[in-house]
Amino acid sequence: MAILVQSILDSARDTLNDDAKIRYTDEKALQYFNDGMHELAIMRPDLFTQIGDIPCTAGTCDQTLPEGGMFVVDIYSIKGGPAVDFCELDTLRAFRPTCRTDPAAPAQNWLRRPQDPSKQNNPVFMIYPQAPPNQTLTGEFPIAPARVLAANLDSAALPISDPYQVPLQAYVIYRAESKDDEHVLAQRAAAFRGVFEGLVGIAAKTEQTAP
């Protein structure tokens, strides 16, 4: 059964002793939830990874993921066509110095941008040769989660696996308590931030070591 975003907000509000929604409206709590989802996407982009179409821009080697795409995990093939192999840019330069000016043709290779030191944080990538018109690739990439709108709160469901409702509740509480200046609340905010990060870390470790 899908976990509704509203239930996550209500659970957080129960811990905040604000069941009547006097201090933290749905709109404010939803803002915290959306921010938490985006932090989760930075920490665990694998949770938001999908396999999908990547329409190419014709006449150039430089390509960009669809809106919201964070970085390329892999390019599998031309859609409905042959595989596209990964290649290091230095290798392509050495064996094909004219790689960026060769005529457009179906993609043979894909490459990460060299100025991307982490190899993971850029929605722009390269292909060889330049893309012909109407070429679409099939690839794997994480998509940043869409923000849940207040108008859709009654039906919006958590778009990732159910156990992540718990760290997201902790994140909402952390943000809510961070609004207050009292020292005791600052400590409580830090504690719930720690819960959020700790649970996400435990989940990542568990998933990596699962048989």
Number of C-alpha atoms within 10 A of each C-alpha: 5 11 18 17 23 21 16 24 23 18 18 23 23 14 12 17 12 14 15 11 15 9 14 16 15 17 13 16 24 22 18 21 25 19 18 21 24 17 15 23 19 15 14 17 19 15 18 18 19 14 14 17 17 21 19 23 17 16 15 19 23 20 19 18 23 16 9 13 22 23 22 23 17 17 23 18 19 20 16 9 13 13 16 21 16 15 16 13 17 12 10 16 12 10 9 12 12 12 17 18 13 14 14 17 15 18 24 17 19 25 22 23 17 13 8 12 10 8 13 14 13 18 20 18 18 21 26 26 23 25 24 18 14 9 16 21 21 20 20 20 26 23 21 20 19 11 13 17 13 14 9 11 16 12 11 16 18 18 16 14 10 13 12 19 19 16 22 27 26 26 27 30 28 27 21 20 20 17 11 12 9 11 9 10 16 15 14 16 23 16 14 20 19 16 19 23 18 13 17 20 14 11 14 15 11 11 10 9 7 6 5
